[in-house]
Amino acid sequence: MSDDKQKVVVTDIQMPFMSMVIFMVKWIVASIPAFFLLGIIASIFMGIFGGMMM
């Protein structure tokens, strides 16, 4: 196995506008559970550290 790495530069992507819109909508919908989970984790940490401050 050789350890030679090739560098690649992407200069242009051909993508129809509606395809891009659908992709972005899917991306937004997929991020909703991630934000919900981060909110739960932040609430737990705030509860723990807030309880220590009292």
PyRosetta script that sets phi, psi and omega in degrees:
from pyrosetta import init, pose_from_sequence

init()
pose = pose_from_sequence("MSDDKQKVVVTDIQMPFMSMVIFMVKWIVASIPAFFLLGIIASIFMGIFGGMMM")
pose.set_psi(1, 124.6)
pose.set_omega(1, 176.9)
pose.set_phi(2, -89.0)
pose.set_psi(2, 152.0)
pose.set_omega(2, -177.4)
pose.set_phi(3, -103.7)
pose.set_psi(3, 22.2)
pose.set_omega(3, 179.6)
pose.set_phi(4, -74.7)
pose.set_psi(4, 129.3)
pose.set_omega(4, 179.3)
pose.set_phi(5, -112.3)
pose.set_psi(5, 140.0)
pose.set_omega(5, 178.3)
pose.set_phi(6, -106.6)
pose.set_psi(6, 136.8)
pose.set_omega(6, 176.6)
pose.set_phi(7, -90.5)
pose.set_psi(7, 139.0)
pose.set_omega(7, -179.5)
pose.set_phi(8, -126.4)
pose.set_psi(8, 134.6)
pose.set_omega(8, 177.0)
pose.set_phi(9, -119.9)
pose.set_psi(9, 121.7)
pose.set_omega(9, 178.5)
pose.set_phi(10, -91.2)
pose.set_psi(10, 122.5)
pose.set_omega(10, -176.3)
pose.set_phi(11, -104.7)
pose.set_psi(11, -23.2)
pose.set_omega(11, -177.0)
pose.set_phi(12, -157.4)
pose.set_psi(12, 143.2)
pose.set_omega(12, 175.1)
pose.set_phi(13, -126.2)
pose.set_psi(13, 123.2)
pose.set_omega(13, 177.5)
pose.set_phi(14, -90.9)
pose.set_psi(14, 110.7)
pose.set_omega(14, -178.7)
pose.set_phi(15, -143.5)
pose.set_psi(15, 127.8)
pose.set_omega(15, 178.5)
pose.set_phi(16, -62.1)
pose.set_psi(16, 150.8)
pose.set_omega(16, -175.2)
pose.set_phi(17, -60.3)
pose.set_psi(17, -46.3)
pose.set_omega(17, -178.2)
pose.set_phi(18, -65.1)
pose.set_psi(18, -34.2)
pose.set_omega(18, 175.6)
pose.set_phi(19, -62.9)
pose.set_psi(19, -41.4)
pose.set_omega(19, 179.2)
pose.set_phi(20, -66.3)
pose.set_psi(20, -40.4)
pose.set_omega(20, 178.6)
pose.set_phi(21, -62.7)
pose.set_psi(21, -45.6)
pose.set_omega(21, 179.3)
pose.set_phi(22, -62.8)
pose.set_psi(22, -41.3)
pose.set_omega(22, 177.7)
pose.set_phi(23, -60.5)
pose.set_psi(23, -44.3)
pose.set_omega(23, -178.3)
pose.set_phi(24, -68.2)
pose.set_psi(24, -36.7)
pose.set_omega(24, 177.4)
pose.set_phi(25, -65.1)
pose.set_psi(25, -43.0)
pose.set_omega(25, 177.1)
pose.set_phi(26, -62.1)
pose.set_psi(26, -38.6)
pose.set_omega(26, 178.9)
pose.set_phi(27, -62.4)
pose.set_psi(27, -44.0)
pose.set_omega(27, 179.5)
pose.set_phi(28, -64.9)
pose.set_psi(28, -44.1)
pose.set_omega(28, 179.9)
pose.set_phi(29, -63.7)
pose.set_psi(29, -37.5)
pose.set_omega(29, 179.3)
pose.set_phi(30, -70.2)
pose.set_psi(30, -24.8)
pose.set_omega(30, -178.5)
pose.set_phi(31, -80.8)
pose.set_psi(31, -17.9)
pose.set_omega(31, -178.1)
pose.set_phi(32, -60.2)
pose.set_psi(32, -49.8)
pose.set_omega(32, 177.7)
pose.set_phi(33, -63.1)
pose.set_psi(33, -32.1)
pose.set_omega(33, 178.9)
pose.set_phi(34, -65.1)
pose.set_psi(34, -44.0)
pose.set_omega(34, 177.5)
pose.set_phi(35, -65.8)
pose.set_psi(35, -36.4)
pose.set_omega(35, 177.6)
pose.set_phi(36, -62.7)
pose.set_psi(36, -45.0)
pose.set_omega(36, 178.8)
pose.set_phi(37, -65.3)
pose.set_psi(37, -41.9)
pose.set_omega(37, 177.0)
pose.set_phi(38, -63.6)
pose.set_psi(38, -35.9)
pose.set_omega(38, 176.9)
pose.set_phi(39, -64.8)
pose.set_psi(39, -40.2)
pose.set_omega(39, 178.1)
pose.set_phi(40, -64.7)
pose.set_psi(40, -45.2)
pose.set_omega(40, 179.4)
pose.set_phi(41, -62.5)
pose.set_psi(41, -42.8)
pose.set_omega(41, 178.9)
pose.set_phi(42, -63.8)
pose.set_psi(42, -38.7)
pose.set_omega(42, 179.0)
pose.set_phi(43, -64.1)
pose.set_psi(43, -40.3)
pose.set_omega(43, 178.8)
pose.set_phi(44, -63.3)
pose.set_psi(44, -47.3)
pose.set_omega(44, 179.2)
pose.set_phi(45, -63.7)
pose.set_psi(45, -41.0)
pose.set_omega(45, 178.4)
pose.set_phi(46, -64.2)
pose.set_psi(46, -38.3)
pose.set_omega(46, 177.2)
pose.set_phi(47, -64.4)
pose.set_psi(47, -42.1)
pose.set_omega(47, -179.8)
pose.set_phi(48, -67.4)
pose.set_psi(48, -51.6)
pose.set_omega(48, -176.7)
pose.set_phi(49, -73.1)
pose.set_psi(49, -31.3)
pose.set_omega(49, 175.9)
pose.set_phi(50, -67.1)
pose.set_psi(50, -36.8)
pose.set_omega(50, 177.4)
pose.set_phi(51, -67.6)
pose.set_psi(51, -31.3)
pose.set_omega(51, 178.7)
pose.set_phi(52, -72.2)
pose.set_psi(52, -27.5)
pose.set_omega(52, -175.9)
pose.set_phi(53, -79.1)
pose.set_psi(53, -18.1)
pose.set_omega(53, -176.4)
pose.set_phi(54, -82.4)
pose.dump_pdb("model.pdb")
